[in-house]
Amino acid sequence: MRKYQVFVSSTFDDMRAERQAAVEAILEAGHIPAGMELFTAGDESQLETIKRWIAASDVYLLLLGGRYGSIEPKSDKSYIHIEYEYTLELGKPAFAVVIEEKALDAKVKTLGRGAIEERNGPLLEQFRKLVLSKTSRFFSDTKDIKIAIHQKLAELTVHAELAGWIRGDQAHDGQLATEIAALSEENRALRARLDALATQPPGGKLPFSLPANLTDSDLTAFLRSAIRQMPDAQKFSVIFFEHLDTALGLPSGTTKRLIGPAVDDLYEIKTTENTVTLSRRPASSRAPSPRRI
C-alpha cells in the first residue's frame, strides 16, 4: 500500500485535542502525519523549515479554530496563513476542517479567552473567508475531524496523482518497475558499446555514434558507465585514449582528461607518462551511497 505524508497545520495551544485527533485519523488510515511539533528546526529558519516539509508532503491539512496564530514579522501574516498560501502556490492537494461557531463558544468556556483571537480579528476573518472558498468542512468535535480526514484521504488516494511512499519490498510495482526496465535497457546498450569498443582496431570507428554537442558531464557519465563494466583492474596505454577519441569523434585528449572524474570512488587511478591504471577499491573504503529513509 502506498502511504502519503500529510502535513497538519493549526495554531498550537488552543488546538491540541484537534491535532491529536487528526494525527490519530491519519495513522488509522495508514498514512504519515507531519507537523511542526514532530521535528526541530535545526539551523534553518522556522519558515524555511515549514516550507521544506510542506513541499516534501503529499497532502496539506489545515485545522482552523478561533485563533489567527503567531505573526511572521516580514509578511505580517500568521504562520498558518503563510503555510496555506504556500501550499496553494505549489498546487498540492489541500483541505481544511474549520470550527463551527457553537463549538468555538464551547471551547471558550473550557479554555477561556485564549481560544479566540483578540488582536488580529480582521486578519482571521479574511483568512477564514479564503479557506472556506476552497475545499473545507466544518467540525463541532474531534469525531467530525476524524470522519473528514478519513473521507478526504480516501478520495485523494483514488483520484489525485500523489507520489507517496512504498515499502522497499514492494518497490517492483508501478513506476519503479518502469524505471528498472529502462535502466536495464541502458545497461544492455552500454555493454554492447563496451564490447564494440574492445574489438575495434586502432583508429577504427565504432558501430554507433554519439549525439552532437555533448558536454563534459555527458561524456563523463558515458565513461563512468563503461568503466563500471570492466574487470577489477585495467592498465591502459595513453595511445588507447587517442584511439578512443578518434573512434568517438572527440577532440584529442578528451577521454584521458575526463577519466579522473569518471572513476568516482570505485577505483583508484594511477597515471604515468605512458599508462593509466584503474584498480577497484575495496568495498570498505568506498564512500556510502546516499539513501532516502
C-alpha positions in Angstrom: 0.0 0.0 0.0 1.3 3.4 -0.9 1.5 5.8 2.1 1.0 9.5 1.9 2.6 12.2 4.1 0.0 14.6 5.5 1.2 18.0 6.8 -1.0 19.1 9.7 -1.3 22.8 10.2 -3.0 24.7 13.0 -2.5 27.1 15.9 -1.0 25.2 18.7 -2.2 25.7 22.3 -5.9 26.1 21.5 -6.0 23.1 19.1 -4.1 20.4 20.9 -7.1 17.9 21.1 -7.9 18.6 17.5 -4.4 18.0 16.3 -4.2 14.7 18.3 -7.4 13.6 16.7 -6.1 14.4 13.2 -2.8 12.6 13.8 -4.7 9.5 15.0 -7.0 9.6 12.0 -4.1 9.8 9.6 -2.3 6.9 11.2 -5.6 4.9 11.3 -5.9 5.5 7.5 -2.3 4.0 7.1 -0.6 7.3 6.3 2.1 9.5 7.8 1.4 12.7 9.8 3.9 15.6 9.8 3.8 18.9 11.6 5.9 21.4 13.4 5.7 19.7 16.7 7.2 16.5 15.2 10.6 17.8 14.4 13.1 20.6 15.3 14.0 23.4 13.1 17.8 22.9 13.3 19.9 25.5 11.6 17.1 26.7 9.3 14.6 29.5 9.9 11.2 28.3 11.1 9.5 29.4 7.9 12.0 27.7 5.7 11.7 24.5 7.7 7.9 24.7 7.3 8.1 25.2 3.6 10.6 22.4 3.1 8.3 20.0 5.0 5.2 21.1 3.1 7.0 20.6 -0.2 8.0 17.1 0.9 4.4 16.2 1.9 1.7 14.8 -0.4 -1.3 16.4 1.3 -1.9 19.5 3.4 -4.5 19.6 6.2 -5.5 22.8 8.0 -7.3 22.7 11.3 -8.7 26.2 11.7 -10.1 27.2 15.1 -10.7 30.6 16.7 -7.1 31.9 16.6 -5.1 33.5 13.8 -1.8 32.5 15.3 1.7 33.9 15.6 2.6 36.5 13.1 5.6 36.1 10.8 7.4 39.5 11.0 8.3 40.0 7.3 4.9 39.3 5.9 2.6 40.4 8.8 0.7 37.2 8.2 0.3 34.3 10.6 2.3 31.1 10.0 -0.8 29.1 9.3 -1.8 31.7 6.7 1.6 31.6 5.0 1.6 27.7 5.1 -1.9 27.6 3.5 -1.0 30.1 0.7 2.3 28.3 0.0 0.5 25.0 -0.4 -1.9 26.6 -2.9 1.1 28.1 -4.7 2.7 24.6 -5.0 -0.6 23.2 -6.3 -0.6 20.4 -3.7 -3.9 18.8 -2.5 -5.1 20.8 0.5 -8.3 20.7 2.6 -9.4 22.4 5.8 -11.5 21.5 8.7 -13.0 24.7 10.3 -14.6 25.0 13.7 -18.3 25.8 13.9 -19.4 28.9 15.9 -21.2 26.8 18.6 -18.1 24.6 19.0 -15.9 27.7 19.4 -18.2 29.0 22.1 -17.9 25.7 23.9 -14.1 25.9 23.6 -14.0 29.4 25.1 -15.9 28.1 28.1 -13.3 25.4 28.5 -10.0 27.2 27.6 -11.1 30.8 28.3 -10.1 33.8 26.1 -7.1 32.0 24.9 -9.3 30.1 22.4 -10.3 33.2 20.4 -8.4 35.9 18.5 -8.3 39.2 20.4 -5.6 41.1 18.5 -6.0 40.2 14.8 -9.7 39.6 14.3 -9.9 41.2 10.8 -7.0 39.1 9.6 -8.5 35.9 10.9 -11.8 36.7 9.2 -10.1 37.4 5.9 -8.2 34.2 6.2 -11.3 32.3 7.1 -13.1 33.5 4.0 -10.2 32.4 1.8 -10.2 28.9 3.5 -14.0 28.5 3.1 -13.8 29.4 -0.6 -11.6 26.3 -1.1 -12.1 22.6 -0.1 -13.2 22.7 3.5 -15.6 21.2 6.0 -16.9 22.3 9.4 -16.4 20.4 12.7 -18.0 20.6 16.1 -15.9 17.9 17.8 -12.9 15.7 17.2 -15.2 12.9 15.8 -16.1 15.2 12.9 -12.4 15.8 12.3 -11.6 12.1 12.1 -14.5 11.5 9.7 -13.5 14.3 7.4 -9.9 13.1 7.3 -10.8 9.5 6.5 -13.2 10.6 3.8 -10.9 13.1 2.2 -7.8 10.8 2.2 -9.8 8.0 0.7 -10.9 10.4 -2.1 -7.4 11.7 -2.7 -5.8 8.3 -2.9 -8.3 7.3 -5.6 -8.3 10.5 -7.7 -5.2 12.5 -7.0 -1.8 11.9 -8.6 0.3 11.7 -5.4 3.8 10.4 -5.1 3.6 8.8 -1.7 5.9 6.2 -0.2 6.2 2.5 -0.6 8.0 -0.3 1.3 11.3 -1.4 -0.2 10.0 -4.9 -0.7 7.1 -3.6 -2.8 9.3 -1.4 -5.0 8.9 -3.7 -8.0 5.4 -2.3 -8.7 4.4 0.6 -10.9 6.7 3.5 -11.9 9.7 1.9 -10.2 9.4 -1.2 -12.4 9.4 1.0 -15.5 12.5 2.8 -14.2 14.2 -0.5 -13.6 13.4 -1.7 -17.1 14.7 1.5 -18.6 18.0 1.2 -16.6 18.3 -2.5 -17.6 18.0 -1.5 -21.3 20.5 1.3 -20.8 22.9 -1.2 -19.2 22.5 -3.6 -22.1 23.2 -0.9 -24.6 26.3 0.2 -22.7 27.7 -3.3 -22.5 27.2 -3.6 -26.3 29.1 -0.4 -26.8 31.9 -1.5 -24.5 32.2 -4.8 -26.4 32.3 -3.0 -29.7 35.0 -0.6 -28.3 37.2 -3.6 -27.2 37.2 -5.1 -30.7 38.0 -2.0 -32.7 41.4 -1.7 -34.4 43.5 1.4 -33.5 41.9 4.4 -35.1 38.8 2.5 -36.2 35.3 3.9 -36.0 32.7 2.4 -33.6 29.4 1.0 -35.0 27.5 3.7 -33.2 27.8 7.5 -33.0 27.4 9.8 -30.1 25.0 12.7 -30.2 26.4 16.1 -31.2 27.2 18.8 -28.7 27.7 16.6 -25.7 29.0 18.4 -22.6 31.9 17.2 -20.4 29.2 16.0 -17.9 27.5 13.9 -20.6 30.8 12.3 -21.7 31.9 11.7 -18.0 28.6 9.9 -17.4 29.2 7.8 -20.5 32.7 6.9 -19.4 31.6 6.1 -15.9 29.0 3.6 -17.2 31.6 2.0 -19.4 34.2 1.8 -16.6 31.8 0.0 -14.3 31.5 -2.9 -16.7 35.3 -3.6 -16.6 37.1 -6.3 -14.6 38.7 -5.4 -11.3 41.8 -3.8 -12.7 42.9 -2.5 -16.1 46.1 -0.8 -17.4 45.7 1.4 -20.5 48.3 2.9 -22.7 47.8 6.6 -23.4 47.6 5.6 -27.1 44.3 3.8 -26.2 42.8 7.1 -25.2 43.9 8.7 -28.5 42.2 5.8 -30.4 39.1 6.2 -28.3 38.9 9.9 -29.0 39.2 9.1 -32.7 36.6 6.4 -32.6 34.1 8.6 -30.7 34.8 11.6 -32.8 36.1 13.7 -29.9 38.9 16.2 -29.7 42.3 14.6 -28.9 42.9 14.3 -25.2 39.2 14.4 -24.2 38.7 10.9 -22.7 42.1 10.9 -20.9 41.2 14.3 -19.4 37.8 13.0 -18.2 38.8 9.6 -16.9 39.5 11.0 -13.4 36.0 12.4 -12.8 34.5 9.3 -14.4 36.0 6.7 -12.0 34.0 8.0 -8.9 35.2 6.3 -5.7 35.0 2.8 -7.1 38.6 2.9 -8.5 42.0 4.2 -7.6 43.6 5.8 -10.6 47.4 6.0 -11.2 48.7 7.9 -14.2 52.2 7.9 -15.7 53.5 9.5 -18.8 52.6 6.3 -20.9 49.9 4.5 -18.9 46.7 4.9 -16.9 45.9 2.1 -14.4 42.5 1.7 -12.7 42.2 -0.6 -9.7 39.0 -1.3 -7.9 38.9 -0.1 -4.4 37.9 -2.4 -1.5 34.3 -2.1 -0.6 35.1 -0.9 2.9 37.0 2.1 1.6 34.2 3.5 -0.6 32.0 6.4 0.4 28.5 5.3 1.4 25.8 6.0 -1.2 23.0 8.4 0.0 19.7 6.7 0.9 16.3 8.0 1.3 14.7 6.8 4.5 
